[in-house]
Amino acid sequence: MDTSPPQQDISDIARLLIDHSRAWVLWLSPEDVIRYASPSARAITGYAHEDFEKDCDLLTRIIHADDRSRFLDHQRQIALSLAPGEITFRIRHFDGSIRWIRHQSEPVFDGDGHFLGTRSDNTDITDQRFYQMMLQSQYDLGQALVSARSLSETLEICLNAAIAISGLDSGGIYLLDPVTRSLNLVTHRGLPEDFLHRATHYPAGDPHIAFIMSGKPAYSALVSPGIPDQLRDPMVLLRTLAVVPFTYEGDVIGCMNVASHSLEVIPDEARRALETIASQIGGAIARARLSDTIRQERTNLHALFSTIKDFLFILDEDGNIVFSNPVVSERLGYNEFELYGIHVTMVHPPASRQQAGEIVAAMLAGTRDSCPLELLARDGRTIPVETRVIRGAWNGRPAIFGISRDITDRERKDQEVQHLLKEKNLLLHEVHHRIKNNMTLITSLLSLQASSMTDERAIGALKDAESRVRAMVDIYDKLYRDTDYRAIGLQSYFTSLLNDLSRHYTTSARIRMDHDVDDALLDTRIVFPLGIIITELVTNALKYAFPGDRQGVIEVQLKVDGGTLRLRVADDGIGMESELLDHHAHGFGMQLVGLLAQQISAETAVVAHNGTVFTLTAPMPESAIVAS
C-alpha cells in the first residue's frame, strides 16, 4: 500500500516552508517575468511580495545602477547554461538605504525536462559585507596613512575612505585652526557649488564650531533631524548630511561632513563606518599637520639661509649670537663658530658699543625693531648697514632674528644725488638770476620810454606795464634770494610789493597803505598770478580812487584759512557809479584780473559804493600750501 503523501500536500508543504523562509525566494520565467516572490521580500527590500508580482520591472529598478547590467548578464547565463550560479549585488531599499544581496540561482524544469525559468534564494548579507569591508578598509586606511607624505595627502585618503565605506557620495573635511579657532574646509569631493560658496569658513564663535566641539556625531535627514536649524541652511541640494567630529588627545580638532544627494536617511552601517573612521583618523591628521609644519619650517630656513645675501644674526634672550649665516663669515672675516656665544655688540665699532647695547636692550624688550649702527670686520673695516629684527624662536627658545643689509652702495648713490641736486640748485639759481636781470632791464626800458613821452595815456599804459613786470621781478628776486624754488613767503613778498607800488605812484603821505598778510608759504604757481592781481587792484586804487588832493586809505588783506585763500582789497575813495563800474570792468587791467582769477579757480566780487571793495576767494589744494 502506497503511504506517501499526496503530491498536492507536498506542494503545500514546500510553499509553506518557502513562505516562512528568511531568504527572499524568487521564481522568474524564461522571459524574466516574476511568477512568485516570497513574503520575505518586505524584510529584505521594504516592498511587499505582491509588488514584485504586479510590477515585473520593480526588481530591475531597485538593483543598483552599477550592478544592473551584471545581474542581467547573470540571468542570461543561467538560461543558456541551465546550470546553477551565484552573484552578489546591491539594491536600494524602500527607505533609500543600500543593501547587499547574495543571489543564488538554479534552473527549474518540469517532469519532461522543459526549462520553466529560474528559482533564486536572495539573502541580505549587508552586515556581513559591512564588517568585511570595515576590516579591509581599516587595514587599507592604516597602510595608506602610514605612507602618506603630507597633510593634504592624509586628508584626501581619509575623505575617500569615509565616502567609500559609508556608501555616501560626497563630503569634506574641516580642520579647526589652533590659533584663530576658526573652522575651515580643507578638502572636499562632490559637494555642490552653493554649499562650497557658503560653507568653507566659519569664524571663531560661530554656531557650527560650538556644535562640533561637543564631539558628538549628528545625522541630518528628512526623517531624522539631528542638526540645529541654524546649521541646515548650507545643506542646499544635499538630502542627508553626517557631521562626525574627530579628536586628538581628547580635543576636537575637526570634523567630517559626509553627504548624499539621493538617500533619504543615512543607514546605521554608514553611521558606524563614519564613526569608526573618525576614531582612527584624528591622530593621523594631527601627526601629518605637525610633520607638515616641521617640514615647512625646515624648508623656509633652508631657503632663507641659502639665498639671503644680507648678514643674518640670531640672538638669544641675552643678546648673545647663537647662529649666523655664511655671509657673516665671508664679509666680516670670522669663521663659522667664532662668533657663537659672544654678545652682538662686539660686531660693532668700540665707539658705538654702548649705543649698540641700548638698542639691543630695546629690541629684546620689543620696543624697537631697527639698528643703524655699522658692523666691524675682523680687519678693522666698518661696513654701513641697516638692521631690521623680528622676534621668533630658535631651538624651542625665544630668539631675535636680525638681518643687516649693506647700504654702502646706497650711501654712495645718495651722495651722488646730493651732488647732482646741489648742481641743479646752482643752475636754477643762475637761471632765476638771469631772468630777474632781464626783467629788471625791461622795467628800466619801460620807465625810460615813459619819461620821454608827453601823451598821458601812453605814459599811464607804460607805467601799468612796468608795474606788472615789476611784480614778476619781485617774485624772481625772492627766488634768487631763497634756496627753495617751490614756494614764496606771502608776508615778506607782498609787503615789499605794496611798498614799491606806493612809492612808485605817489610821493605824498595823503594815501596810506595798510596791509594784513598771513605769514604762509605758497606755491609760486599761485603767487605769480596773485602778485599781478594785487598789483592791478592797488594800482587802480592809487590812480583813480583819490583824485586831486583827496586823502584816504587802501587796505589789503590776504588770508590762508585751511584750504581757502581769501583776498580783500578796499579803499575809501570816491567809488564808481554802476555805469562807470561796468565800463571799468571791461578794461584791460580788470580783464587781466579775471583771467588770472580763473587760472587759480577763484571767485571774485566788486562793490563800488563809498569806496571800492574787491574780494577774491580761491580753493587751495594741499600741494599749494608748503609747510614752513
BAKOLTOR-133530 format. One record per residue (C-alpha): residue number from 1; x, z, y. Coordinates in Angstrom, 2 decimals. Example, Ala and Ser with C-alpha at 12.3 -4.5 7.8 and 13.67 -1.06 7.14 Angstrom:
! BAKOLTOR-133530
> 1:12.30:7.80:-4.50
> 2:13.67:7.14:-1.06
END
This chain:
! BAKOLTOR-133530
> 1:0.00:0.00:0.00
> 2:1.38:-1.02:3.44
> 3:1.68:2.17:5.53
> 4:3.45:0.67:8.59
> 5:1.60:1.00:11.92
> 6:-0.34:-2.00:13.21
> 7:1.56:-4.49:15.43
> 8:-0.66:-3.62:18.39
> 9:0.18:0.03:18.03
> 10:3.88:-0.82:18.06
> 11:3.47:-2.82:21.28
> 12:1.58:0.00:22.93
> 13:4.25:2.49:21.94
> 14:7.02:0.21:23.25
> 15:5.22:-0.30:26.53
> 16:4.65:3.44:26.82
> 17:8.34:4.08:26.34
> 18:9.30:1.38:28.86
> 19:6.81:2.60:31.44
> 20:8.31:6.09:31.28
> 21:11.94:4.99:31.22
> 22:14.16:5.96:34.17
> 23:15.52:2.43:34.11
> 24:13.69:-0.25:36.05
> 25:12.72:-2.85:33.45
> 26:12.04:-6.45:34.43
> 27:10.82:-9.41:32.39
> 28:11.44:-12.78:34.04
> 29:10.05:-16.05:32.71
> 30:12.35:-19.05:32.21
> 31:11.20:-20.09:35.70
> 32:12.37:-16.68:37.09
> 33:8.75:-15.57:37.64
> 34:8.36:-11.79:37.19
> 35:5.88:-11.19:34.37
> 36:6.44:-7.47:34.17
> 37:8.07:-4.73:36.27
> 38:8.15:-1.15:35.07
> 39:6.85:1.73:37.24
> 40:10.44:2.97:37.77
> 41:10.68:0.21:40.37
> 42:9.38:2.62:43.03
> 43:12.02:5.28:42.33
> 44:14.84:2.74:42.49
> 45:13.67:0.25:45.15
> 46:10.95:2.07:47.08
> 47:8.47:-0.70:46.19
> 48:5.63:-0.39:43.64
> 49:5.96:-2.37:40.40
> 50:2.79:-4.27:41.36
> 51:4.57:-5.54:44.47
> 52:7.08:-7.42:42.34
> 53:4.40:-8.86:40.06
> 54:2.37:-10.09:43.04
> 55:5.32:-11.34:45.13
> 56:7.73:-13.32:42.97
> 57:10.30:-13.66:45.82
> 58:10.50:-9.93:46.55
> 59:13.30:-9.33:44.07
> 60:15.48:-12.07:45.60
> 61:14.74:-10.88:49.13
> 62:15.83:-7.29:48.57
> 63:19.13:-8.29:46.95
> 64:21.98:-8.02:49.47
> 65:22.71:-11.36:51.10
> 66:26.34:-11.22:49.97
> 67:25.27:-10.73:46.31
> 68:22.23:-13.01:46.15
> 69:23.94:-16.23:45.01
> 70:25.92:-14.32:42.39
> 71:22.70:-12.88:40.96
> 72:21.05:-16.30:40.75
> 73:24.14:-17.74:39.04
> 74:23.95:-14.89:36.53
> 75:20.30:-15.66:35.75
> 76:21.08:-19.33:35.19
> 77:23.98:-18.44:32.90
> 78:21.71:-16.24:30.73
> 79:19.20:-19.10:30.42
> 80:21.94:-21.56:29.44
> 81:23.94:-19.40:27.08
> 82:20.98:-17.46:25.64
> 83:23.37:-14.54:25.38
> 84:23.24:-11.05:26.95
> 85:25.05:-10.40:30.21
> 86:25.69:-7.74:32.84
> 87:26.19:-7.76:36.60
> 88:26.23:-5.23:39.45
> 89:24.79:-5.97:42.86
> 90:23.35:-4.29:45.92
> 91:19.74:-4.11:47.01
> 92:18.19:-2.97:50.26
> 93:15.82:-0.07:49.57
> 94:12.42:0.07:51.21
> 95:13.84:2.71:53.63
> 96:16.66:0.34:54.65
> 97:19.45:2.03:52.68
> 98:21.75:0.13:50.34
> 99:21.62:0.89:46.58
> 100:23.96:-0.32:43.84
> 101:22.25:-1.64:40.68
> 102:23.66:-2.24:37.19
> 103:21.67:-5.20:35.85
> 104:21.86:-5.64:32.04
> 105:20.06:-8.79:30.83
> 106:19.27:-10.29:27.45
> 107:17.22:-13.34:26.43
> 108:13.77:-12.86:24.87
> 109:12.48:-15.15:22.04
> 110:9.17:-15.45:20.22
> 111:8.78:-15.45:16.43
> 112:9.61:-19.13:16.33
> 113:12.79:-18.73:18.36
> 114:11.40:-20.14:21.58
> 115:13.05:-18.78:24.75
> 116:10.50:-16.67:26.64
> 117:12.72:-15.50:29.52
> 118:15.00:-12.55:30.17
> 119:14.47:-8.82:29.92
> 120:16.68:-6.62:32.05
> 121:17.36:-2.92:32.44
> 122:18.22:-2.04:36.05
> 123:19.91:1.28:36.64
> 124:20.67:2.87:40.03
> 125:24.42:3.56:39.99
> 126:24.74:4.26:43.72
> 127:26.04:7.81:43.29
> 128:28.45:6.80:40.55
> 129:29.64:3.87:42.59
> 130:29.91:6.05:45.70
> 131:32.15:8.64:44.04
> 132:34.32:5.94:42.54
> 133:34.63:4.27:45.91
> 134:35.26:7.61:47.62
> 135:38.13:8.44:45.26
> 136:39.63:4.99:45.60
> 137:39.06:4.86:49.37
> 138:40.61:8.27:49.90
> 139:43.63:7.21:47.89
> 140:43.91:3.89:49.73
> 141:43.37:5.60:53.08
> 142:46.06:8.17:52.35
> 143:48.53:5.47:51.32
> 144:47.73:3.38:54.39
> 145:48.08:6.33:56.76
> 146:51.46:7.25:55.33
> 147:52.76:3.74:56.01
> 148:51.14:3.37:59.45
> 149:53.76:2.80:62.14
> 150:51.82:3.66:65.30
> 151:48.77:5.41:66.65
> 152:46.90:2.14:67.18
> 153:47.53:1.10:63.58
> 154:46.40:4.53:62.34
> 155:43.18:4.29:64.34
> 156:42.44:0.79:63.01
> 157:42.94:1.98:59.43
> 158:40.65:4.99:59.94
> 159:37.89:2.94:61.57
> 160:37.96:0.19:58.97
> 161:37.83:2.77:56.17
> 162:34.87:4.55:57.79
> 163:32.87:1.33:58.21
> 164:33.69:0.07:54.71
> 165:32.93:3.26:52.80
> 166:29.76:4.13:54.74
> 167:28.23:0.68:54.36
> 168:27.52:0.51:58.11
> 169:28.55:-2.49:60.20
> 170:30.17:-1.32:63.43
> 171:31.80:1.60:65.13
> 172:34.51:3.05:67.29
> 173:36.89:6.00:67.55
> 174:37.07:8.20:70.64
> 175:40.01:10.46:71.45
> 176:39.97:13.48:73.71
> 177:42.70:13.29:76.36
> 178:44.62:16.58:76.10
> 179:45.47:16.57:79.81
> 180:42.37:15.29:81.62
> 181:39.93:16.41:78.89
> 182:38.16:13.07:79.18
> 183:36.84:11.17:76.15
> 184:37.98:7.57:75.72
> 185:37.12:4.78:73.29
> 186:40.48:3.75:71.81
> 187:39.46:1.29:69.09
> 188:36.20:-0.39:68.07
> 189:34.69:-3.08:65.90
> 190:31.34:-4.84:66.01
> 191:29.89:-2.85:68.92
> 192:27.62:-4.74:71.36
> 193:28.94:-5.59:74.82
> 194:26.34:-3.44:76.56
> 195:27.47:-0.44:74.56
> 196:31.13:-1.10:75.42
> 197:30.31:-1.61:79.10
> 198:28.62:1.77:79.39
> 199:30.25:3.98:76.78
> 200:34.05:3.55:76.82
> 201:34.94:6.53:79.02
> 202:33.40:9.94:79.60
> 203:35.00:12.18:82.26
> 204:35.67:15.87:81.72
> 205:32.44:17.87:81.71
> 206:30.24:15.00:80.54
> 207:27.43:15.99:78.10
> 208:28.94:13.69:75.45
> 209:32.10:15.81:75.39
> 210:30.19:19.09:75.23
> 211:28.21:17.62:72.34
> 212:31.18:16.62:70.19
> 213:33.07:19.84:70.98
> 214:30.56:21.64:68.78
> 215:32.34:19.95:65.88
> 216:29.05:19.19:64.11
> 217:28.17:15.66:63.00
> 218:24.88:14.15:64.15
> 219:22.93:11.14:62.94
> 220:20.52:9.35:65.21
> 221:17.85:7.21:63.59
> 222:14.29:6.12:64.16
> 223:13.07:8.68:61.62
> 224:15.61:11.48:62.00
> 225:16.62:12.22:65.62
> 226:19.80:14.26:65.81
> 227:21.44:13.46:69.14
> 228:20.28:14.80:72.54
> 229:18.14:12.43:74.63
> 230:20.80:12.05:77.33
> 231:23.17:10.63:74.70
> 232:20.79:7.98:73.43
> 233:20.91:5.62:76.40
> 234:24.14:3.80:75.45
> 235:22.78:3.01:71.96
> 236:21.42:-0.31:73.18
> 237:20.94:-2.79:70.30
> 238:22.05:-0.18:67.71
> 239:19.36:1.03:65.33
> 240:21.29:4.00:63.96
> 241:24.38:5.88:65.10
> 242:26.53:8.53:63.42
> 243:28.67:10.77:65.64
> 244:31.21:12.62:63.49
> 245:33.82:14.78:65.25
> 246:37.23:15.33:63.68
> 247:39.62:18.21:64.24
> 248:43.26:19.13:64.07
> 249:44.30:22.74:63.51
> 250:40.77:23.85:64.31
> 251:40.46:21.97:67.61
> 252:38.23:18.92:68.11
> 253:40.46:16.00:69.13
> 254:37.96:13.14:68.93
> 255:35.06:11.62:67.06
> 256:34.00:8.60:65.04
> 257:30.92:6.73:66.20
> 258:29.78:4.52:63.32
> 259:26.60:2.49:63.67
> 260:24.30:-0.07:62.13
> 261:22.38:-2.92:63.69
> 262:19.94:-3.10:60.75
> 263:19.48:0.20:58.92
> 264:16.58:2.40:59.97
> 265:18.29:5.50:58.59
> 266:21.85:6.41:57.66
> 267:21.88:7.16:53.91
> 268:23.06:10.53:52.62
> 269:26.01:8.98:50.80
> 270:27.14:7.30:54.03
> 271:26.99:10.63:55.82
> 272:29.03:12.29:53.09
> 273:31.54:9.46:53.24
> 274:31.97:9.73:57.01
> 275:32.36:13.50:56.93
> 276:34.91:13.22:54.12
> 277:36.96:10.70:56.10
> 278:36.67:12.80:59.26
> 279:38.15:15.78:57.41
> 280:41.06:13.61:56.34
> 281:42.00:11.71:59.50
> 282:42.30:14.43:62.15
> 283:45.80:15.42:61.09
> 284:46.88:11.80:60.62
> 285:45.75:10.85:64.15
> 286:47.41:13.91:65.69
> 287:50.68:13.12:63.90
> 288:50.50:9.45:64.89
> 289:49.83:10.40:68.50
> 290:52.83:12.74:68.53
> 291:55.03:10.08:66.91
> 292:53.92:7.54:69.50
> 293:54.71:9.96:72.30
> 294:58.17:10.73:70.95
> 295:58.88:7.07:70.29
> 296:57.75:6.12:73.78
> 297:59.87:8.81:75.39
> 298:62.91:7.65:73.45
> 299:62.21:4.06:74.42
> 300:61.81:5.00:78.07
> 301:65.03:6.99:78.13
> 302:66.97:4.26:76.36
> 303:65.68:1.64:78.80
> 304:66.43:3.88:81.76
> 305:69.95:4.81:80.71
> 306:70.95:1.33:79.53
> 307:69.65:-0.66:82.51
> 308:69.94:1.63:85.53
> 309:72.76:0.71:87.91
> 310:72.45:3.84:90.03
> 311:74.10:7.23:89.50
> 312:71.92:9.42:87.26
> 313:72.32:13.20:87.07
> 314:70.17:15.57:85.03
> 315:70.35:19.20:86.17
> 316:69.22:22.41:84.53
> 317:67.31:25.15:86.34
> 318:70.56:26.49:87.83
> 319:71.66:23.13:89.24
> 320:74.30:22.51:86.57
> 321:74.85:18.98:85.27
> 322:73.61:18.61:81.67
> 323:73.73:14.80:81.50
> 324:74.95:11.82:83.48
> 325:74.78:8.09:82.81
> 326:77.77:5.73:82.30
> 327:77.69:4.64:85.96
> 328:78.79:8.14:86.98
> 329:81.86:7.87:84.76
> 330:82.65:4.31:85.81
> 331:82.24:4.75:89.57
> 332:83.37:8.35:90.10
> 333:86.23:8.29:87.58
> 334:85.14:11.19:85.35
> 335:84.97:10.97:81.56
> 336:81.69:11.30:79.69
> 337:81.68:15.09:79.22
> 338:83.92:16.25:82.06
> 339:81.05:16.95:84.44
> 340:78.78:18.70:81.94
> 341:78.21:22.32:82.83
> 342:79.61:22.20:86.39
> 343:77.39:22.67:89.43
> 344:76.23:19.42:91.03
> 345:77.63:20.44:94.44
> 346:81.12:19.75:93.04
> 347:80.48:15.97:93.14
> 348:80.04:16.19:96.93
> 349:82.89:16.41:99.51
> 350:84.10:20.00:100.16
> 351:82.93:19.91:103.78
> 352:79.33:19.27:102.75
> 353:79.10:21.53:99.68
> 354:77.36:24.37:101.50
> 355:74.72:21.97:102.78
> 356:74.51:20.42:99.31
> 357:73.86:23.86:97.82
> 358:70.99:24.47:100.24
> 359:69.47:21.06:99.45
> 360:69.78:21.62:95.66
> 361:68.11:25.03:96.02
> 362:65.21:23.37:97.87
> 363:64.98:20.73:95.15
> 364:64.89:23.38:92.45
> 365:62.14:25.17:94.38
> 366:60.16:21.93:94.56
> 367:60.15:21.75:98.37
> 368:62.48:18.78:98.70
> 369:62.94:15.53:96.80
> 370:65.88:13.79:98.50
> 371:69.51:14.31:99.49
> 372:71.50:12.15:101.99
> 373:74.99:13.50:101.20
> 374:77.87:11.37:99.98
> 375:79.35:11.56:96.46
> 376:83.00:12.37:95.89
> 377:85.05:10.35:93.40
> 378:87.99:11.87:91.44
> 379:90.48:9.88:93.57
> 380:89.04:11.30:96.81
> 381:86.94:8.30:97.81
> 382:83.49:9.01:99.18
> 383:80.50:6.85:98.35
> 384:77.49:6.90:100.69
> 385:74.34:7.36:98.59
> 386:70.67:8.08:98.96
> 387:69.49:10.52:96.26
> 388:65.92:10.98:95.04
> 389:64.84:13.58:92.48
> 390:61.90:14.18:90.18
> 391:61.11:17.22:88.06
> 392:60.75:16.92:84.30
> 393:62.01:18.30:81.01
> 394:65.24:17.76:79.08
> 395:65.66:19.01:75.51
> 396:62.47:21.00:75.90
> 397:63.55:22.84:79.05
> 398:62.69:22.27:82.74
> 399:65.12:19.92:84.46
> 400:65.66:17.81:87.58
> 401:66.42:14.10:87.35
> 402:68.47:12.86:90.31
> 403:69.06:9.17:90.99
> 404:71.68:8.34:93.62
> 405:71.74:4.79:94.99
> 406:74.92:3.41:96.56
> 407:73.99:2.39:100.12
> 408:77.42:1.07:101.16
> 409:76.13:-2.50:101.49
> 410:73.03:-1.32:103.29
> 411:75.04:0.64:105.85
> 412:77.32:-2.36:106.39
> 413:74.31:-4.62:106.91
> 414:72.76:-2.05:109.27
> 415:75.94:-2.11:111.35
> 416:75.85:-5.90:111.41
> 417:72.22:-5.81:112.51
> 418:73.02:-3.30:115.25
> 419:75.86:-5.50:116.44
> 420:73.62:-8.59:116.48
> 421:70.91:-6.63:118.25
> 422:73.37:-5.50:120.89
> 423:74.46:-9.11:121.43
> 424:70.82:-10.16:121.66
> 425:70.10:-7.47:124.25
> 426:73.07:-8.57:126.32
> 427:71.88:-12.16:126.14
> 428:68.33:-11.20:127.15
> 429:69.72:-9.08:129.94
> 430:71.66:-12.06:131.22
> 431:68.63:-14.37:130.89
> 432:66.42:-11.99:132.87
> 433:69.13:-11.57:135.45
> 434:69.38:-15.34:135.93
> 435:65.59:-15.72:136.12
> 436:65.39:-12.93:138.68
> 437:68.12:-14.52:140.81
> 438:66.42:-17.92:140.67
> 439:63.06:-16.46:141.62
> 440:64.68:-14.46:144.44
> 441:66.12:-17.72:145.68
> 442:62.62:-19.24:145.60
> 443:61.22:-16.36:147.71
> 444:64.05:-16.83:150.22
> 445:63.32:-20.56:150.43
> 446:59.59:-19.89:150.94
> 447:60.39:-17.32:153.66
> 448:62.84:-19.69:155.34
> 449:60.31:-22.51:155.21
> 450:57.59:-20.29:156.70
> 451:59.86:-19.22:159.58
> 452:60.48:-22.84:160.53
> 453:56.75:-23.74:160.77
> 454:54.23:-23.31:163.56
> 455:50.99:-24.03:161.65
> 456:49.45:-20.63:160.99
> 457:47.57:-21.80:157.87
> 458:50.74:-23.26:156.38
> 459:52.69:-20.11:157.25
> 460:49.97:-17.99:155.57
> 461:49.98:-20.13:152.43
> 462:53.76:-19.89:152.14
> 463:53.65:-16.13:152.63
> 464:50.99:-15.86:149.93
> 465:53.15:-17.86:147.53
> 466:56.12:-15.72:148.47
> 467:54.16:-12.55:147.66
> 468:53.13:-13.89:144.26
> 469:56.67:-14.86:143.35
> 470:57.95:-11.52:144.68
> 471:55.59:-9.69:142.32
> 472:57.18:-11.52:139.39
> 473:60.66:-10.90:140.77
> 474:59.95:-7.17:140.81
> 475:58.99:-7.31:137.13
> 476:62.21:-9.10:136.24
> 477:64.11:-6.61:138.36
> 478:62.66:-3.82:136.24
> 479:63.56:-5.69:133.07
> 480:67.06:-6.23:134.36
> 481:67.49:-2.52:135.02
> 482:65.92:-1.36:131.73
> 483:67.06:-1.78:128.12
> 484:63.52:-2.05:126.76
> 485:62.22:-5.54:127.49
> 486:58.85:-4.96:125.89
> 487:57.34:-2.60:128.48
> 488:57.41:-1.51:132.11
> 489:56.54:1.86:133.62
> 490:53.43:1.37:135.78
> 491:54.13:4.09:138.32
> 492:57.64:3.03:139.31
> 493:56.86:-0.69:139.28
> 494:53.61:-0.64:141.26
> 495:54.90:1.96:143.77
> 496:57.77:-0.40:144.58
> 497:55.46:-3.42:144.67
> 498:52.95:-1.79:147.05
> 499:55.68:-0.56:149.39
> 500:57.16:-4.06:149.55
> 501:53.75:-5.57:150.34
> 502:53.13:-3.03:153.09
> 503:56.48:-3.74:154.74
> 504:56.06:-7.50:154.43
> 505:52.62:-7.77:156.07
> 506:52.64:-5.10:158.77
> 507:55.24:-3.42:160.95
> 508:52.99:-0.68:162.36
> 509:51.62:2.51:160.92
> 510:47.97:1.59:161.62
> 511:47.33:0.69:157.94
> 512:48.09:3.41:155.40
> 513:48.66:2.59:151.73
> 514:47.53:5.29:149.24
> 515:48.05:4.84:145.54
> 516:47.39:6.79:142.36
> 517:49.06:5.12:139.38
> 518:49.39:6.61:135.86
> 519:52.89:7.09:134.53
> 520:52.36:4.89:131.46
> 521:54.36:2.20:129.71
> 522:52.53:-1.10:129.29
> 523:53.49:-4.31:127.55
> 524:54.98:-6.80:130.01
> 525:52.33:-9.34:128.90
> 526:49.75:-7.07:130.58
> 527:51.88:-6.05:133.57
> 528:52.68:-9.64:134.68
> 529:49.05:-10.70:135.35
> 530:48.18:-7.22:136.61
> 531:51.00:-7.33:139.17
> 532:49.79:-10.68:140.54
> 533:46.15:-9.45:140.65
> 534:47.13:-6.36:142.66
> 535:49.34:-8.46:144.93
> 536:46.41:-10.80:145.68
> 537:43.95:-7.99:146.33
> 538:46.26:-5.88:148.53
> 539:47.45:-8.97:150.42
> 540:43.83:-9.93:151.18
> 541:43.10:-6.41:152.46
> 542:46.21:-6.36:154.65
> 543:45.41:-9.77:156.10
> 544:41.62:-9.62:156.60
> 545:40.25:-6.08:156.39
> 546:41.80:-4.73:159.60
> 547:41.74:-7.35:162.37
> 548:43.25:-6.66:165.75
> 549:44.32:-3.05:166.22
> 550:41.87:-1.64:163.69
> 551:43.30:1.22:161.64
> 552:42.45:2.01:158.04
> 553:43.43:2.91:154.51
> 554:43.95:0.82:151.43
> 555:43.59:2.79:148.17
> 556:44.95:1.59:144.82
> 557:44.09:3.44:141.61
> 558:45.45:2.33:138.24
> 559:44.49:4.45:135.21
> 560:45.04:4.07:131.49
> 561:42.36:6.12:129.76
> 562:42.68:5.97:125.99
> 563:42.08:2.34:125.09
> 564:40.88:1.24:128.52
> 565:42.72:0.18:131.67
> 566:40.89:0.75:134.99
> 567:41.96:-0.70:138.36
> 568:40.31:0.06:141.71
> 569:41.48:-1.48:145.00
> 570:39.42:-0.30:148.01
> 571:39.72:-0.47:151.77
> 572:37.65:0.95:154.65
> 573:37.94:-2.23:156.68
> 574:35.28:-4.48:158.15
> 575:33.86:-5.65:154.81
> 576:32.13:-9.00:154.41
> 577:28.63:-10.37:154.56
> 578:27.27:-11.84:151.34
> 579:27.75:-15.46:152.53
> 580:31.33:-14.78:153.50
> 581:31.93:-12.85:150.30
> 582:30.68:-15.79:148.26
> 583:32.92:-18.17:150.19
> 584:35.84:-15.81:149.77
> 585:35.26:-15.61:146.01
> 586:35.84:-19.36:145.73
> 587:39.18:-19.23:147.47
> 588:42.40:-19.93:145.61
> 589:43.51:-16.29:145.56
> 590:40.29:-14.92:144.03
> 591:40.11:-17.80:141.57
> 592:43.61:-16.86:140.50
> 593:42.50:-13.23:140.13
> 594:39.56:-14.33:137.96
> 595:41.73:-16.44:135.68
> 596:44.27:-13.66:135.25
> 597:41.48:-11.15:134.54
> 598:40.19:-13.44:131.79
> 599:43.70:-13.59:130.36
> 600:43.63:-9.82:129.70
> 601:39.88:-9.83:128.72
> 602:38.94:-7.82:131.81
> 603:35.61:-7.44:133.59
> 604:35.65:-7.43:137.41
> 605:33.26:-6.47:140.21
> 606:33.40:-6.65:144.06
> 607:31.37:-4.66:146.59
> 608:31.95:-5.62:150.27
> 609:29.90:-3.30:152.47
> 610:31.55:-0.86:154.89
> 611:34.80:-1.98:153.42
> 612:35.62:-3.79:150.19
> 613:35.92:-2.30:146.70
> 614:37.29:-4.33:143.80
> 615:37.15:-2.89:140.25
> 616:38.66:-4.20:137.03
> 617:38.15:-2.81:133.51
> 618:40.15:-4.13:130.55
> 619:40.37:-3.03:126.92
> 620:43.90:-2.05:125.94
> 621:44.88:-2.71:122.30
> 622:47.15:-0.09:120.75
> 623:50.01:-2.60:120.70
> 624:49.85:-2.95:124.52
> 625:50.43:0.78:125.19
> 626:54.03:1.67:124.37
> 627:54.90:5.26:123.52
> 628:57.21:6.72:126.13
END
